[in-house]
């Protein structure tokens, strides 16, 4: 990296980095444009809080697609648990991004441009963004129900695609 900077300079590096981010943002926006504008809702359940087998918690996502942007809003999700089955914002947000990528185009470069058209709202104190001192030991295990809620919301409106080998497939 140092040799690159010595040869081309920091300004050249920054210009190329910004061009890459811009190209990636346009790729993500093009994927979003294939989804009809609207508001979509999905819900999935968590069946254990880390202490009590009879406790159930809902992960609820409202996904708004508009103007080549997507907002994932988890405000209606249940509050954090008293047990250790809680998530952190970073774990929950990364699960949302990964699930969405898998539904549109997982080959989009993973950089700042990819996430610019995405907004993720996960209020503190919810099961997906527990407030200190709540335990979050089990947080990564909330990724599957988080993904399930997103898939339930978007599967009916994500266009059916064709893999590179020409076969057809559907996320439905």
Secondary structure, DSSP 8 states (H G I E B T S, - for coil): -HHHHHHH-HHHHHHHHHHHHHHHHHHHHHHHHTS-SEEEEEEEEE---SS-TT--EEEEEEEEEETTEEEEE-TTS-B--SSS----HHHHHHHHHHHHHHHS-TTS--SHHHHHTEEEE--TTBTTB--TTS--TTGGGGHHHHHHHHHHHHTTTS---B-TTS-B----
